[in-house]
Amino acid sequence: MSTTGPTTALHYAANGNFDSNGVYAAGADGFNLADVGSVSELDSLPAGDKGLVYLGMTDGVTAAFTAAVDSYIGDPKLYGFYLVDEPDGSATTAANLKAEADYIAAHVPGAISYMTEQNLSADTTPSFYYTPANTDINLFGLDPYPVNTNVPNGLDYNIIPTAVAAAEKAGIPLADIVPVYQAFGGGGYTTYGLPSAAQAQQILATWGAAVPNPAFDYAYSWGTQESDTALSNDPTLAAVFAAHNASSGTTPTTPAPVAPTVAITSAGGTMTQAAQTITGTVDVADAGSTVNLLDGTTQVGTATVGSTGAWSAKVTLNQGANVLTATDTNATGTGTSKAITDTLTASTPTPVAPTVAITSAGGAMTQAAQTIAGTVDVADAGSTVKLLDGTTQVATATVGATGAWSANVTLNQGANVLTATDTNATGTGKSSAITDTLTASAPTPPTSSTLTLAIADSTLHVSAGGGTVGLGITETAPSSATAASITITGLPRYETITDGLGDTFSGGRHGIKISEAQVNSGLTLTSNYQGTSDPTATLQITANDTVAGVASHSAAQTLTVIDPPATSTAASTTTTGQLALLNQYIAGGFDHHSGGAPLMSNVAASFAHDDSFLTSSRHA
């Protein structure tokens, strides 16, 4: 077994490195890699010493993270960033740490990223989760502490090489492992005991055999944490590490220039579009350089690195897998990114028959002429849609650039169940039938408002003793009317109506019908009343019309005609003449009777209101 510790130029001890006056106290024992928490602490370090900045952030590249990291850009005393100490195993944390490590690599050239691993199992069967593969972190600290109550006899140096072997098996290269030495114990740490000087020397020797040349080594701890004993308050233990630090290395130097660190930040995966934008990062020191994007060995795009180290390139993917890498070159050499593990692919949708739809709602229609509208896939613009009523084609339409179409149809009377079809090279697409069927109904019969019946005066008086009077009736019918007329009921037998065309009308059981032309030629009522009373005739007048075989009628209107009695002189003369004629008739044998005188009074009485039969002489 080696009797010396690992050989390295950098020695780190965590916690409380600066005294109350701000002096880097740990430097007195040869610790030349300081635990710093601010730019001012970093800048206060003695010449030749470096600083490892503790961040303790695992949320990814947040605004707080970038602000903390960016404040150290360009500081010559910066060695790197201590991202986190012993996190639990988590894919989310790994992804966040990866983003943080990539950011540091791109924005703070030369700075390393570091974390201390958490052993997820027992000391004798260690297990580690975080690796360079899932975090992109540069260095990983292992802290198997031999002096503790969880190992046999409270002391087991073998857990050191066991931890190293487990880390290598997990995927951490030996060169990336940082030994963490036990330099504390007691107080609140009931599990861990403080190593003696001899035990500390053996710890160093065991580590020297397991990890002979680490990037730096790490003594935990300089300052106390839990009322324990540590290097800062145990001179004997501090002397062991001071001797180790003085003999194991040389003064650190500024890292030599390196080739660009290139990364693709696009996730990759399955793509359905050939045109894609690929993004990534390069060290800020290489801003302005040119990134070449490769599919295998074929260059498919280029990009200029921006001032922050970011770049993006537009590419056109080939059908199938496109395994992309990015390269960048500076004076030192060429850096190449990792290939995207989820390959970029582009696929063309499988051709399908047209998708056809009728967008017109359908329903009850009163007009036979209709326009039916619908849509087809834009890919089938310019094709021909066929519109069917059942299985009968009733129209066609050309699909527009937007996929819209419309067709004029003439519906049949009754239900018209419409579907639309369109055909391309793949097949024929058919729309759903309109759920509310298209129908056409008979014309609505004309209402009475299509006729106009006008009566100038609703009450008329005929001159005494028989006379005439104009009725003042007019009728107006629409041009579509085929049989406009009026109907007059209630005309008594002693009255007649004459039109201006020379036609005379007498009343009957069902009234009289007079055409529109006769009505509008002017109607005159003539009364032949010769009685002594004041008869009043109430005439009911209705306008009639027929359009397309459908009859309609206006509301009835009333016209009152009053006949005054004949004058007394005229009545006396008329009665005398009538009686004389009656006697002649009776003398000739009325109803085969003789003796007319006895019957005269009865006959006269029976015909008091109907004496027209006496207007001329009768002879047997």
Secondary structure by P-SEA (a helix, b strand, c coil): cccccccccbbbbcccccccccccccccccccccccccaaaaaaccccbbbbbbccccccccaaaaaaaaaaccccccccccccccccccaaaaaaaaaaaaaaaaccccbbbbbbbbccccccccccccccccccccbbbbbbcccccccccccccaaaaaaaaaaaaaccccccbbbbbbccccccccccccccaaaaaaaaaaaaaacccccbbbbcccccccccccccccaaaaaaaaaaaaccccccccccccccccccccccccccccbbbbbcccccccccbbbbbbccccccbbbbbcccccbbbbbbbcccccbbbbbbbcccbbbbcccccbbbbbbcccccccccccccccccccccbbbbbcccccccccbbbbbbccccccbbbbbcccccbbbbbbbcccccbbbbbbbcccbbbbcccccbbbbbbcccccccccbbbbbccccccccccccccccbbbbbbcccccccccccccccccbbbbcccbbbbbbcccbbbbcaaaaaabbbbbbccccccbbbbbbbbbbbbccccbbbbccbbbbbbbbccccaaaaaaaaaaaaaaaaaaaaaccccccccccaaaaaaaaaccccccccccccc
